[in-house]
Amino acid sequence: SNGYTFGSTFLNGSTVNSFKNENLAWEKQNQLNAGFDMSILKNKLSLSVDYFQKKVDGLLFTLASPFYAGTSLPVDANIGSTKSSGIDLSIAYNTQLADGFLLNTSITFTTSKNLVTETNSDGTQFYSGGGYFNGQSQNVTRFQKDFTPGYFYGYKTDGLFQTVEEIAASPTQSGAVPGDIKFVDVNNDGTITDLDKTKIGDPFPTFTMGWNLGFEYKNFDFTVFTYASVGNDIYRAYERNAQYSNKFRSILGRWTGEGSTNDANTPRYSFTDANSNIRVSDRYVEDGSFVKIKNILLGYTIPKSLIGDKVFTKMRVYVQAKNLYTFTKYTGYDPEIPGGILDTGVDRGNYPQARTFSVGLDLKF
């Protein structure tokens, strides 16, 4: 229900709250796989190569309401489409060396190119997401035609303003003073506005790799698994720049005067921030590539002569370490960031995967 004013009298009325879409349906997926498997050296060495292409049509997308709909809420429709393609490769080697020494190792390699192929009829509509709070509510990611789904969208930076003269000679940037971040005039219209926002990062890796390595020698067994992600970006959404929030140590390197620093990551500190240095920009984007030792396990099977065969047929003790170490240049807590398509790579400071050490006993009856 609603109301309207007729003359000077307010009268009761009604309006359409929302329309319904009679044609809503499940999304459709079409996938193509082509590859081959081969084994040589008496099955000691095996190779598997697979090319994949996956198309998803009918993703739910919110249609903008036509003007004649008045205050009606927008409706969802099956108008979003994506395409993914890449290569899965696996190489494995297994052999028995001298004196009962067994070796097994395998490497997996995956590439995937992801692209949004449709949104609305003219391709102009997009979804925003990856929201975080940094002095104001902001969105980091976009789902937009002809781009990677969930790519980072914001301003590019070009160092810090050092002098008033430099500000005057640059594209108009409201509120800027020396020590503030200089943003790039992407559309070259002479003024920094929302129209200068652009792609500032991609949360999807160029490729991922996994490596399994195992040994067995007499009663000992040893395995290690290492995982790598290369080429993915991360948006540091965990930083807080509110007036009285705690700050990271990097603030000690902030701009304090002409020539002190030109790093857009460490502008001057201000309670007012008239330049909005905290707006979504590549200031917060880092290379999130990493190599992580995910699991190491060493086991020993106790000889049957020591345990007998009355109760247990096998007794094995082991020590294990999970998430032992991560090799990365990323400055956050953990470069493995969980989340959906519009949250991929947006690091809100989630608790990192725990490094775990354990000792165990396997018993087989």
NORLIN-V515825 format. One record per helix or strand of 3 or more residues. SS is the DSSP state (H for helix, E for strand). FROM is the first residue (numbers start at 0). TO is the last residue. If there is no record, write none. Layout:
SS:FROM:TO
SS:FROM:TO
This chain:
E:1:5
E:8:12
E:27:39
E:44:61
H:66:68
E:75:95
H:97:99
E:100:117
E:125:128
E:140:143
E:150:154
E:156:159
H:163:167
E:180:182
H:193:195
E:197:200
E:206:216
E:219:229
E:232:235
H:248:252
H:281:283
E:284:286
E:289:300
H:303:306
E:313:327
E:355:363
